[in-house]
Amino acid sequence: MRRRICGAAIFAIVALSLAWAPTVEASGIQEKLDRAEKKIESDQKKEGVLTSKLDRLGTRVDAMQEAVDALRDAEADAAERLASVEAELDIATERLDSSLTELRKTRRKLKASLRALRERIVDIYVSGSPNLASVVLAAGEYGDLVELGPYLEAIQSRDESIVDRVRVLKEQARVIVDARRNAKETIQASRDRIAAERDRLQSARNETETQVASLDSARSASQAALDEVRGQIAQEEDVAAGLREKLAKEIGAITAPTLPVGPGSAPSSTGSMIWPIDGTLTSPFGPRWGRTHEGLDIAGPEGTPIVAAASGTVVLMQSEAESGGYGLFTCVDHGGGLSTCYAHQSAFGTSVGASVKQGEVVGYVGNTGNSFGAHVHFEVRLNGAATDPMAYL
């Protein structure tokens, strides 16, 4: 017994001496990887902020563009109404001009009639033609006056009727001119109001288009910044990928002496579960680089079937975007608060709610999520708390 204890101690000392150098190197790589991942996380936050800003700018640009389109439609309507009113104004102007021409002609006729009437009176006076006053004064008898009266009245009535008719025509022409002038002024006022409305709409559209141009400029600047951040993230991802590869090699160097594990090659144990794949145990449960590694990492070729460690019901399946670093992630409930989970799969092999038997395929080995290479991260949880799977295998 003493010899066995001493031999175990010597083996442990030799193993530690062999593993120390790669552990130090792996720790340095891990520190660089942590810094790279923090930088990636910071830039991803910037990416999220810029993406949200672009979405808001896009929404505002779309809304303002709709406003511009509405203003253009209103402008077109105002222009159409203005054209119609201007056509009415042209007709009203022509009618007013025509009426003014007729009024001028009537005035000339009135002047001519008055002139003719004056000449008629002069002729009567010069020629001594009898008029009503002289006949009344010269009449010797009332009978003579009665006989001459109708003749004189006819002469006077004819001359006065010409003047009266011309006066009526003049008054009618004046009424028409006033009405058409009022109509023109009304149409003119309507035209001016519509023109002012069109000008306001055009001014509002120009201002809105200026704002759209400003927002477009801001959106272009934000898009350029987003493209730059995404380029930085891509470069940082390349750096992180290189560090993960180097770290995987260092981990391989540390765990190279580890024996193959799996349903047919696992050490004997009293557990009731089976190994999810035949592969190489590259990282055990427990502390690792300052935090707890909550499962076993078992390396294997990508696409290797992953089997259920025990019979149960599939209760959770998450995509790479949902799992927070676990890649394609599946959990099986075995009852009694016990469950197993399988991470970094390349593809699912079951569905939520499905009943699976021990050894039945639930997924396939992959390298999704935060992974250093093709492997399955296998967890055992009791009432939600991670526990060492080795106690169940």
C-alpha positions as CSV (number, residue, x, y, z in Angstrom):
1,M,0.0,0.0,0.0
2,R,2.8,2.4,0.9
3,R,4.5,1.7,-2.4
4,R,1.3,2.4,-4.3
5,I,0.8,5.7,-2.5
6,C,4.4,6.7,-3.2
7,G,4.0,5.7,-6.8
8,A,0.9,7.8,-7.2
9,A,2.6,10.8,-5.6
10,I,5.6,10.4,-8.0
11,F,3.2,10.2,-11.0
12,A,1.3,13.3,-9.8
13,I,4.6,15.2,-9.5
14,V,5.8,14.1,-12.9
15,A,2.4,15.0,-14.5
16,L,2.4,18.4,-12.9
17,S,6.0,19.1,-14.1
18,L,5.0,18.1,-17.6
19,A,1.8,20.1,-17.6
20,W,3.1,23.3,-16.0
21,A,4.7,24.9,-19.0
22,P,1.7,24.5,-21.4
23,T,-0.6,25.6,-18.5
24,V,1.3,28.9,-18.2
25,E,1.2,29.4,-22.0
26,A,-2.5,28.5,-22.1
27,S,-3.2,31.0,-19.3
28,G,-1.5,33.7,-21.3
29,I,-3.5,32.9,-24.4
30,Q,-6.7,32.8,-22.4
31,E,-6.0,36.3,-21.1
32,K,-5.5,37.6,-24.6
33,L,-8.6,35.8,-25.7
34,D,-10.6,37.3,-22.8
35,R,-9.4,40.8,-23.8
36,A,-10.3,40.1,-27.5
37,E,-13.7,38.8,-26.5
38,K,-14.3,41.9,-24.3
39,K,-13.4,44.1,-27.2
40,I,-15.7,42.1,-29.4
41,E,-18.5,42.5,-26.9
42,S,-17.9,46.2,-26.6
43,D,-17.9,46.6,-30.4
44,Q,-21.0,44.5,-30.6
45,K,-22.7,46.9,-28.2
46,K,-21.6,49.8,-30.5
47,E,-23.0,47.8,-33.4
48,G,-26.3,47.4,-31.6
49,V,-26.5,51.1,-30.8
50,L,-25.7,52.1,-34.4
51,T,-28.2,49.5,-35.7
52,S,-30.9,51.0,-33.5
53,K,-30.0,54.5,-34.6
54,L,-30.1,53.5,-38.2
55,D,-33.5,51.9,-37.7
56,R,-34.8,55.1,-36.0
57,L,-33.3,57.3,-38.8
58,G,-34.9,55.0,-41.4
59,T,-38.3,55.3,-39.7
60,R,-38.0,59.1,-39.6
61,V,-36.8,59.3,-43.2
62,D,-39.7,57.1,-44.3
63,A,-42.3,59.2,-42.4
64,M,-40.9,62.5,-43.7
65,Q,-40.8,61.1,-47.3
66,E,-44.4,60.2,-46.9
67,A,-45.0,63.8,-45.8
68,V,-43.1,65.1,-48.9
69,D,-45.2,62.9,-51.1
70,A,-48.4,64.2,-49.5
71,L,-47.2,67.8,-49.9
72,R,-46.5,67.1,-53.6
73,D,-50.0,65.7,-54.0
74,A,-51.4,68.8,-52.3
75,E,-49.3,71.1,-54.5
76,A,-50.5,69.3,-57.6
77,D,-54.1,69.7,-56.5
78,A,-53.5,73.4,-55.8
79,A,-51.9,73.9,-59.2
80,E,-54.8,72.2,-60.9
81,R,-57.3,74.4,-59.0
82,L,-55.2,77.5,-59.8
83,A,-55.1,76.6,-63.5
84,S,-58.9,76.2,-63.5
85,V,-59.4,79.6,-61.7
86,E,-57.0,81.3,-64.0
87,A,-59.0,80.0,-67.0
88,E,-62.1,81.4,-65.4
89,L,-60.3,84.7,-64.8
90,D,-59.3,84.9,-68.4
91,I,-62.9,84.4,-69.5
92,A,-64.1,87.0,-67.0
93,T,-61.4,89.4,-68.2
94,E,-62.5,88.9,-71.8
95,R,-66.2,89.5,-70.8
96,L,-65.3,92.6,-68.9
97,D,-63.2,94.0,-71.8
98,S,-66.2,93.3,-74.1
99,S,-68.6,95.1,-71.7
100,L,-66.3,98.0,-71.4
101,T,-66.1,98.2,-75.2
102,E,-69.9,98.1,-75.4
103,L,-70.2,100.8,-72.7
104,R,-67.8,103.1,-74.6
105,K,-69.9,102.6,-77.8
106,T,-73.1,103.4,-75.8
107,R,-71.5,106.5,-74.4
108,R,-70.5,107.6,-77.9
109,K,-74.1,107.0,-79.0
110,L,-75.4,109.1,-76.1
111,K,-73.1,111.9,-76.9
112,A,-74.2,111.8,-80.5
113,S,-77.8,111.8,-79.5
114,L,-77.3,114.7,-77.2
115,R,-75.4,116.6,-79.9
116,A,-78.2,115.8,-82.4
117,L,-80.8,117.0,-79.8
118,R,-78.9,120.3,-79.3
119,E,-78.7,120.8,-83.1
120,R,-82.4,120.1,-83.3
121,I,-83.2,122.7,-80.7
122,V,-80.9,125.2,-82.5
123,D,-82.6,124.4,-85.8
124,I,-86.0,125.0,-84.3
125,Y,-84.8,128.2,-82.8
126,V,-83.1,129.5,-86.0
127,S,-85.9,128.4,-88.3
128,G,-88.5,129.7,-86.1
129,S,-90.3,126.4,-86.0
130,P,-93.0,126.5,-83.5
131,N,-92.4,125.0,-80.2
132,L,-94.8,124.3,-77.4
133,A,-94.1,127.5,-75.5
134,S,-94.4,129.8,-78.6
135,V,-97.6,128.1,-79.7
136,V,-99.1,128.5,-76.2
137,L,-98.3,132.2,-76.2
138,A,-99.4,132.8,-79.8
139,A,-102.6,130.8,-79.7
140,G,-105.6,133.0,-80.0
141,E,-108.0,130.4,-78.9
142,Y,-107.9,127.3,-76.9
143,G,-109.1,125.3,-79.8
144,D,-106.0,126.2,-81.9
145,L,-103.8,125.2,-79.0
146,V,-105.5,121.8,-78.8
147,E,-105.1,121.2,-82.5
148,L,-101.3,122.1,-82.5
149,G,-100.5,120.3,-79.2
150,P,-100.2,116.7,-80.5
151,Y,-97.9,117.8,-83.3
152,L,-95.5,119.6,-81.1
153,E,-95.6,116.8,-78.5
154,A,-94.8,114.2,-81.1
155,I,-91.7,116.2,-82.2
156,Q,-90.5,116.6,-78.6
157,S,-91.3,113.1,-77.6
158,R,-89.4,111.6,-80.6
159,D,-86.2,113.6,-79.7
160,E,-86.5,112.8,-76.0
161,S,-87.2,109.1,-76.6
162,I,-83.9,108.8,-78.5
163,V,-82.0,110.3,-75.6
164,D,-83.9,108.2,-73.1
165,R,-83.2,105.0,-75.0
166,V,-79.5,105.7,-75.1
167,R,-79.5,106.5,-71.4
168,V,-81.2,103.2,-70.7
169,L,-78.6,101.4,-72.8
170,K,-75.8,103.2,-71.0
171,E,-77.2,102.2,-67.6
172,Q,-77.6,98.6,-68.6
173,A,-74.1,98.6,-69.9
174,R,-72.8,100.1,-66.7
175,V,-74.6,97.5,-64.6
176,I,-73.1,94.7,-66.7
177,V,-69.7,96.3,-66.4
178,D,-70.0,96.5,-62.6
179,A,-71.2,92.9,-62.3
180,R,-68.4,91.6,-64.5
181,R,-65.8,93.7,-62.7
182,N,-67.0,92.3,-59.4
183,A,-66.9,88.8,-60.8
184,K,-63.3,89.3,-62.0
185,E,-62.3,90.7,-58.7
186,T,-63.8,87.7,-56.9
187,I,-62.0,85.3,-59.2
188,Q,-58.8,87.3,-58.9
189,A,-59.1,87.0,-55.1
190,S,-59.6,83.2,-55.3
191,R,-56.7,82.9,-57.7
192,D,-54.4,84.9,-55.3
193,R,-55.6,82.7,-52.3
194,I,-54.9,79.4,-54.2
195,A,-51.5,80.8,-55.4
196,A,-50.6,81.6,-51.8
197,E,-51.7,78.2,-50.7
198,R,-49.5,76.6,-53.4
199,D,-46.5,78.7,-52.4
200,R,-47.0,77.6,-48.7
201,L,-47.1,74.0,-49.7
202,Q,-44.0,74.4,-51.9
203,S,-42.2,76.1,-49.0
204,A,-43.2,73.3,-46.6
205,R,-42.1,70.6,-49.1
206,N,-38.7,72.3,-49.7
207,E,-38.2,72.5,-45.9
208,T,-39.2,68.8,-45.4
209,E,-36.9,67.7,-48.3
210,T,-34.1,69.6,-46.6
211,Q,-34.7,67.7,-43.4
212,V,-34.9,64.4,-45.4
213,A,-31.5,65.2,-47.0
214,S,-30.0,66.0,-43.5
215,L,-31.4,62.7,-42.1
216,D,-30.1,60.8,-45.2
217,S,-26.7,62.3,-44.5
218,A,-26.8,61.3,-40.9
219,R,-28.0,57.8,-41.9
220,S,-25.1,57.5,-44.4
221,A,-22.6,58.5,-41.6
222,S,-24.1,56.0,-39.2
223,Q,-24.0,53.3,-41.9
224,A,-20.3,54.1,-42.5
225,A,-19.6,53.9,-38.8
226,L,-21.6,50.6,-38.5
227,D,-19.6,49.2,-41.4
228,E,-16.4,50.2,-39.7
229,V,-17.4,48.6,-36.4
230,R,-18.5,45.4,-38.2
231,G,-15.1,45.3,-40.0
232,Q,-13.4,45.7,-36.6
233,I,-15.5,42.9,-35.2
234,A,-14.6,40.7,-38.1
235,Q,-10.9,41.4,-37.6
236,E,-11.3,40.8,-33.8
237,E,-13.2,37.6,-34.5
238,D,-10.3,36.4,-36.7
239,V,-7.8,37.2,-33.8
240,A,-10.1,35.5,-31.3
241,A,-10.4,32.4,-33.6
242,G,-6.6,32.2,-33.9
243,L,-6.3,32.5,-30.1
244,R,-8.9,29.8,-29.6
245,E,-7.0,27.5,-32.0
246,K,-3.8,28.1,-30.1
247,L,-5.6,27.5,-26.8
248,A,-7.1,24.3,-28.2
249,K,-3.6,23.1,-29.0
250,E,-2.4,24.0,-25.5
251,I,-5.4,22.2,-24.0
252,G,-4.6,19.2,-26.1
253,A,-1.0,19.3,-24.9
254,I,-2.3,19.4,-21.3
255,T,-4.8,16.7,-21.7
256,A,-2.9,14.5,-24.2
257,P,-2.4,11.7,-21.6
258,T,-6.2,11.5,-21.0
259,L,-7.7,8.2,-22.0
260,P,-10.4,7.8,-24.6
261,V,-13.9,7.7,-23.2
262,G,-17.2,6.5,-24.4
263,P,-19.8,3.8,-24.0
264,G,-17.3,1.2,-24.8
265,S,-14.1,2.7,-23.4
266,A,-15.2,4.5,-20.2
267,P,-13.6,3.5,-16.9
268,S,-15.8,1.4,-14.8
269,S,-18.3,3.3,-12.6
270,T,-21.4,2.7,-10.7
271,G,-23.4,5.4,-12.6
272,S,-26.5,4.7,-14.6
273,M,-25.7,7.1,-17.5
274,I,-23.7,6.3,-20.6
275,W,-21.2,8.6,-22.4
276,P,-22.8,10.7,-25.1
277,I,-20.1,10.0,-27.7
278,D,-16.9,7.9,-28.1
279,G,-14.2,10.5,-27.9
280,T,-11.4,12.1,-25.9
281,L,-12.1,14.0,-22.7
282,T,-10.4,17.3,-23.2
283,S,-11.7,19.3,-20.2
284,P,-13.1,17.9,-17.0
285,F,-15.7,19.4,-14.6
286,G,-14.4,22.0,-12.2
287,P,-12.4,25.2,-11.9
288,R,-10.8,26.4,-15.2
289,W,-9.1,29.8,-15.7
290,G,-10.8,31.5,-12.9
291,R,-14.3,30.1,-13.3
292,T,-16.2,26.8,-13.1
293,H,-16.4,24.6,-16.1
294,E,-19.8,23.1,-15.5
295,G,-19.5,20.0,-17.6
296,L,-17.2,17.6,-19.6
297,D,-15.8,18.6,-23.0
298,I,-15.5,15.4,-25.1
299,A,-13.8,15.9,-28.5
300,G,-14.9,13.9,-31.5
301,P,-15.2,14.3,-35.3
302,E,-17.8,16.8,-36.4
303,G,-21.1,15.1,-37.3
304,T,-20.6,12.3,-34.8
305,P,-24.0,11.3,-33.4
306,I,-24.7,12.4,-29.8
307,V,-26.8,10.0,-27.8
308,A,-29.0,10.5,-24.7
309,A,-27.0,9.6,-21.6
310,A,-30.3,8.3,-20.0
311,S,-34.0,8.0,-21.0
312,G,-36.1,11.0,-20.6
313,T,-38.1,13.9,-22.3
314,V,-36.5,16.6,-24.4
315,V,-37.5,19.9,-22.6
316,L,-35.2,22.5,-24.2
317,M,-33.7,23.2,-27.6
318,Q,-32.0,26.5,-28.3
319,S,-30.4,28.0,-31.4
320,E,-27.0,29.5,-31.5
321,A,-28.4,33.0,-31.1
322,E,-30.5,31.9,-28.1
323,S,-28.1,29.8,-26.1
324,G,-25.5,32.5,-25.1
325,G,-22.4,30.7,-26.3
326,Y,-23.6,27.1,-26.1
327,G,-24.3,26.9,-29.8
328,L,-27.0,24.5,-30.7
329,F,-28.1,23.3,-27.3
330,T,-30.4,20.4,-26.2
331,C,-31.5,19.4,-22.6
332,V,-33.3,16.2,-21.6
333,D,-35.3,15.8,-18.4
334,H,-34.8,12.4,-16.7
335,G,-37.2,13.0,-13.8
336,G,-36.5,13.5,-10.1
337,G,-34.9,16.9,-10.8
338,L,-32.1,15.3,-12.9
339,S,-31.4,16.5,-16.4
340,T,-28.5,16.3,-19.0
341,C,-27.6,18.9,-21.6
342,Y,-25.6,18.7,-24.9
343,A,-23.9,21.9,-26.3
344,H,-22.0,23.0,-29.4
345,Q,-23.9,20.6,-31.7
346,S,-23.7,21.0,-35.5
347,A,-27.4,19.9,-35.9
348,F,-30.3,18.8,-33.8
349,G,-31.4,15.1,-33.8
350,T,-34.7,15.4,-31.9
351,S,-37.5,17.8,-31.1
352,V,-38.9,19.5,-28.0
353,G,-41.4,17.2,-26.2
354,A,-40.0,14.0,-27.7
355,S,-39.4,11.0,-25.5
356,V,-35.9,9.6,-26.0
357,K,-34.4,6.3,-24.8
358,Q,-30.9,5.9,-23.5
359,G,-28.6,5.7,-26.4
360,E,-31.0,7.4,-28.8
361,V,-29.6,10.2,-31.0
362,V,-30.3,13.7,-29.8
363,G,-27.9,15.7,-31.9
364,Y,-24.5,15.7,-33.7
365,V,-21.0,16.9,-32.7
366,G,-20.2,20.4,-33.9
367,N,-18.3,23.6,-33.2
368,T,-21.1,26.1,-32.7
369,G,-21.1,28.8,-30.1
370,N,-18.0,29.6,-28.0
371,S,-16.1,26.5,-29.0
372,F,-12.4,25.7,-29.6
373,G,-13.0,22.8,-31.9
374,A,-15.4,20.0,-32.7
375,H,-16.7,18.5,-29.4
376,V,-19.7,18.0,-27.2
377,H,-20.0,19.9,-23.9
378,F,-21.9,17.5,-21.7
379,E,-23.6,18.7,-18.5
380,V,-25.5,16.9,-15.7
381,R,-27.8,19.2,-13.6
382,L,-29.6,18.3,-10.4
383,N,-32.5,20.6,-9.6
384,G,-30.9,23.1,-12.0
385,A,-27.5,23.1,-10.4
386,A,-24.5,21.8,-12.4
387,T,-22.8,18.7,-10.9
388,D,-19.9,16.5,-12.0
389,P,-21.1,14.2,-14.7
390,M,-18.5,11.6,-13.7
391,A,-20.6,10.7,-10.7
392,Y,-23.3,9.5,-13.0
393,L,-21.2,7.8,-15.7
